[in-house]
Amino acid sequence: MTELFVARLESHMSLDPADRAGLMALPAQLRQFSGRNSSLSGKLTENHVHVLEDGFACRYRDLPDGRRQILSLLIPGDIIDLRQFVLGGAQPQLAALSPLSMSAIPNTNLLKLLETSPRATRALWSTTLVEESICREWLVSIGKRSALERVAHLLCEIYLRLAAVGRIEGPRFSLPLTQSELADVLGLSTVHVNRTLQELRKSELIAFQSGIVEMFDFDALARLGLFSPSYLHLRRPSKPGSVPA
């Protein structure tokens, strides 16, 4: 098991040394996928749980006419298929949004650990509950927030989720999504996303180039997006004031 996954769990709940050691001792096979915007469905290792080590992926649904809605973004430290570990069934529709690295952990080893570690079980459960909380907030964005508010809100969210696992560099973070993919996340047209990003740049709130976002004023961006980090349930959320100008 990787430190990144443990960091994701501990961003929501503290673990004692024994739980941490047990998670770190889990066997894991590193798998890599070089393509981007390619389907991962059916390509993951059967009877394994997968933890994203590097890159971005998504869960999505396609309509019969080819339109796509991205349902969730998977970032480093996230568990891709915990629901299948618990409930079984087919793998969800998944796509790589960048080259990916992930750790594949045998279900039997993880299950054995959870049978003896109630706190690790609660920590894993908490990640699923946080995912549901994020889904509810995305629904609010699509239903009620303006285009400008949606983009600002999403950028604040991704920044804090990456910060929780140490994947930021000051005010900068990786966001390897095209404007078309952002449109599929936000329920907007590509043209609308382009105009909104231009407006944020002109307001000197962000820079976004070559898959890297730089925030110049997190507080202002959070106010614009009507953003509150409470739905992320982070134990130690990065304070907006800690983002340098």
C-alpha positions as CSV (number, residue, x, y, z in Angstrom):
1,M,0.0,0.0,0.0
2,T,1.2,3.5,-0.7
3,E,1.6,6.5,1.6
4,L,-0.7,8.4,-0.8
5,F,-3.7,6.2,0.0
6,V,-3.0,6.4,3.7
7,A,-2.9,10.2,3.4
8,R,-6.3,10.1,1.7
9,L,-7.8,8.1,4.5
10,E,-6.2,10.3,7.2
11,S,-7.4,13.4,5.5
12,H,-10.9,12.4,6.8
13,M,-10.1,10.3,10.0
14,S,-7.0,9.8,12.1
15,L,-5.4,6.3,12.2
16,D,-3.4,4.7,14.9
17,P,0.1,3.4,14.1
18,A,-1.1,-0.2,13.9
19,D,-3.8,0.6,11.4
20,R,-1.4,2.7,9.4
21,A,1.2,-0.1,9.4
22,G,-1.4,-2.7,8.4
23,L,-2.5,-0.6,5.4
24,M,1.1,0.1,4.3
25,A,1.8,-3.6,4.4
26,L,-0.9,-4.5,2.0
27,P,0.5,-6.0,-1.2
28,A,0.0,-3.9,-4.3
29,Q,0.8,-4.3,-8.0
30,L,1.5,-1.0,-9.9
31,R,-0.4,-0.7,-13.1
32,Q,0.0,2.0,-15.7
33,F,-2.2,3.2,-18.5
34,S,-0.6,5.5,-21.1
35,G,-3.6,6.7,-23.0
36,R,-5.9,9.6,-22.2
37,N,-9.6,9.9,-22.6
38,S,-9.7,6.2,-23.1
39,S,-12.2,3.8,-21.4
40,L,-10.9,1.8,-18.4
41,S,-14.0,-0.4,-18.2
42,G,-13.0,-4.0,-18.2
43,K,-9.3,-3.2,-18.0
44,L,-8.9,-3.3,-14.2
45,T,-7.6,-6.3,-12.4
46,E,-10.5,-8.6,-11.3
47,N,-10.9,-9.1,-7.5
48,H,-8.7,-6.1,-6.7
49,V,-9.3,-2.7,-5.3
50,H,-7.4,0.1,-7.3
51,V,-5.9,3.2,-5.8
52,L,-5.0,6.0,-8.1
53,E,-1.4,7.0,-7.7
54,D,-0.9,9.6,-10.4
55,G,-3.1,11.2,-13.0
56,F,-6.8,12.0,-13.3
57,A,-9.7,9.7,-14.2
58,C,-13.5,9.9,-14.1
59,R,-16.7,8.1,-13.7
60,Y,-19.2,9.0,-16.5
61,R,-22.4,8.1,-18.3
62,D,-23.0,8.3,-22.1
63,L,-26.3,9.2,-23.7
64,P,-27.4,7.3,-26.8
65,D,-26.6,10.3,-29.0
66,G,-23.0,10.4,-27.7
67,R,-23.2,13.2,-25.2
68,R,-21.3,12.5,-21.9
69,Q,-21.8,13.6,-18.3
70,I,-18.8,13.2,-16.0
71,L,-20.2,12.1,-12.7
72,S,-17.0,12.3,-10.6
73,L,-13.4,13.1,-10.9
74,L,-10.8,10.6,-9.5
75,I,-7.6,12.2,-8.3
76,P,-4.4,10.8,-6.7
77,G,-5.2,8.9,-3.5
78,D,-8.8,8.0,-4.5
79,I,-10.1,4.4,-4.5
80,I,-11.6,3.7,-7.9
81,D,-13.8,0.6,-7.2
82,L,-14.7,0.4,-3.5
83,R,-18.3,-0.2,-4.3
84,Q,-17.5,-3.2,-6.3
85,F,-15.3,-4.5,-3.4
86,V,-18.4,-4.3,-1.1
87,L,-21.3,-5.1,-3.5
88,G,-19.7,-6.9,-6.4
89,G,-21.1,-6.5,-9.9
90,A,-19.7,-5.0,-13.0
91,Q,-17.0,-2.3,-13.0
92,P,-18.4,1.2,-13.5
93,Q,-17.9,3.3,-16.6
94,L,-14.4,4.8,-16.1
95,A,-12.1,6.8,-18.4
96,A,-8.6,8.1,-18.1
97,L,-8.3,11.8,-18.4
98,S,-4.5,11.6,-18.4
99,P,-1.8,8.9,-18.3
100,L,-2.4,7.0,-15.1
101,S,-0.6,5.0,-12.5
102,M,-2.6,2.9,-10.0
103,S,-2.0,0.3,-7.3
104,A,-4.0,-2.9,-7.5
105,I,-4.7,-4.5,-4.1
106,P,-6.1,-8.0,-3.8
107,N,-9.6,-8.0,-2.3
108,T,-8.7,-10.9,0.0
109,N,-5.8,-9.1,1.7
110,L,-7.8,-5.9,2.2
111,L,-10.8,-7.9,3.6
112,K,-8.5,-9.7,6.0
113,L,-7.2,-6.4,7.3
114,L,-10.6,-4.9,7.7
115,E,-11.8,-7.8,9.7
116,T,-9.3,-7.0,12.4
117,S,-9.2,-3.2,12.1
118,P,-12.5,-1.4,12.8
119,R,-10.9,2.0,12.5
120,A,-9.5,1.3,9.0
121,T,-12.9,0.0,8.1
122,R,-14.5,3.3,9.2
123,A,-11.8,5.2,7.3
124,L,-12.6,3.4,4.1
125,W,-16.3,3.9,4.7
126,S,-15.8,7.6,5.2
127,T,-14.2,7.9,1.8
128,T,-17.4,6.6,0.2
129,L,-19.6,9.0,2.3
130,V,-17.4,11.9,1.2
131,E,-17.8,10.9,-2.4
132,E,-21.6,11.0,-1.9
133,S,-21.3,14.4,-0.3
134,I,-19.3,15.7,-3.3
135,C,-21.9,14.3,-5.7
136,R,-24.6,16.2,-3.9
137,E,-22.6,19.4,-4.1
138,W,-22.1,18.9,-7.8
139,L,-25.8,18.4,-8.2
140,V,-26.4,21.8,-6.6
141,S,-23.8,23.4,-8.9
142,I,-25.5,22.0,-12.0
143,G,-28.9,22.9,-10.8
144,K,-28.4,26.4,-9.3
145,R,-24.9,27.8,-9.7
146,S,-24.0,30.0,-12.7
147,A,-21.3,29.1,-15.1
148,L,-18.8,31.4,-13.3
149,E,-19.8,30.0,-9.9
150,R,-19.5,26.4,-11.2
151,V,-16.0,26.8,-12.5
152,A,-14.8,28.7,-9.4
153,H,-16.3,26.1,-7.1
154,L,-14.7,23.2,-8.9
155,L,-11.3,24.8,-8.9
156,C,-11.5,25.4,-5.1
157,E,-12.6,21.8,-4.5
158,I,-9.9,20.2,-6.6
159,Y,-7.2,22.4,-5.0
160,L,-8.3,21.3,-1.4
161,R,-8.6,17.6,-2.4
162,L,-5.1,17.6,-3.9
163,A,-3.7,19.6,-1.0
164,A,-5.0,16.9,1.4
165,V,-2.6,14.4,-0.1
166,G,0.3,16.8,-0.7
167,R,-0.2,17.2,-4.4
168,I,0.0,21.0,-4.7
169,E,2.9,23.3,-5.1
170,G,1.9,26.5,-3.3
171,P,-1.0,28.0,-5.3
172,R,-0.4,25.7,-8.2
173,F,-1.9,22.3,-9.0
174,S,-2.3,19.9,-11.9
175,L,-5.7,19.8,-13.7
176,P,-5.0,17.8,-16.9
177,L,-8.6,18.3,-18.3
178,T,-9.4,19.8,-21.7
179,Q,-12.1,22.5,-21.9
180,S,-14.4,19.8,-23.5
181,E,-13.9,17.6,-20.4
182,L,-14.5,20.5,-18.1
183,A,-17.7,21.1,-19.9
184,D,-18.7,17.4,-19.4
185,V,-18.0,17.9,-15.6
186,L,-19.9,21.2,-15.3
187,G,-22.9,20.6,-17.6
188,L,-21.8,23.5,-19.8
189,S,-20.9,23.9,-23.4
190,T,-17.2,24.1,-24.4
191,V,-17.7,27.6,-25.6
192,H,-19.2,28.6,-22.3
193,V,-16.3,27.1,-20.4
194,N,-13.8,28.9,-22.6
195,R,-15.5,32.3,-21.9
196,T,-15.7,31.6,-18.2
197,L,-12.0,30.7,-17.9
198,Q,-11.2,33.9,-19.9
199,E,-13.2,35.9,-17.4
200,L,-11.4,34.4,-14.5
201,R,-8.1,35.2,-16.1
202,K,-9.1,38.8,-16.8
203,S,-10.2,39.1,-13.2
204,E,-6.7,38.0,-12.2
205,L,-8.0,35.2,-10.0
206,I,-6.3,32.3,-11.8
207,A,-3.9,31.3,-14.6
208,F,-4.6,28.0,-16.4
209,Q,-2.1,26.8,-19.0
210,S,-0.8,23.4,-20.1
211,G,-2.8,21.6,-17.5
212,I,-1.6,23.7,-14.5
213,V,-3.8,26.0,-12.5
214,E,-2.4,28.8,-10.5
215,M,-4.6,30.6,-7.9
216,F,-3.9,34.2,-7.2
217,D,-6.7,34.8,-4.7
218,F,-8.3,31.7,-3.2
219,D,-10.6,33.8,-0.9
220,A,-12.0,35.7,-3.8
221,L,-12.5,32.6,-5.9
222,A,-14.2,30.9,-3.0
223,R,-16.6,33.8,-2.6
224,L,-17.3,33.9,-6.3
225,G,-18.1,30.2,-6.3
226,L,-20.2,30.2,-3.1
227,F,-17.7,27.7,-1.9
228,S,-17.5,26.2,1.6
229,P,-15.2,23.2,2.2
230,S,-17.4,21.6,4.8
231,Y,-18.8,19.1,2.4
232,L,-15.3,17.6,1.8
233,H,-15.1,16.6,5.5
234,L,-11.4,17.3,5.7
235,R,-9.8,17.1,9.1
236,R,-7.3,19.8,8.4
237,P,-8.4,21.7,5.3
238,S,-6.0,24.1,3.9
239,K,-7.0,27.6,4.9
240,P,-7.7,29.9,2.0
241,G,-5.3,32.4,3.6
242,S,-2.5,29.9,3.3
243,V,-2.6,30.2,-0.5
244,P,0.0,32.8,-1.3
245,A,-0.9,35.6,-3.6
